[in-house]
Amino acid sequence: MKVLIPTPLLSYTKVPEIEASGATLMELLADLDRQYPGLRFRVIDEQNAMRPHMRFFVNGEQTFNIRQSLRPTDSVQLVQALSGG
């Protein structure tokens, strides 16, 4: 499936759109980490929780469930939230 990568993580993938697979978002992240070691740790923590600055969208809809089911035709977008003051 198509995965869109945010600019801050391009140091891992070198391109903004990549292909990965998984039956759940967690499996997709594992496949991404297999292809691009270290990427998974940048988006989820040691307890398998989404990092506060990351957002996940599946087919344009935000999800907070890393166990969400995925289909091969789905599109996943990782977004790094902006902060400021």
Secondary structure, 3 states (H helix, E strand, C coil): CEEECCHHHHHHHCCCEEECCCCEHHHHHHHHHHHCCCHHHHHECCCCCECCCEEEEECCEEECCCCCECCCCCEEEEEECCCCC
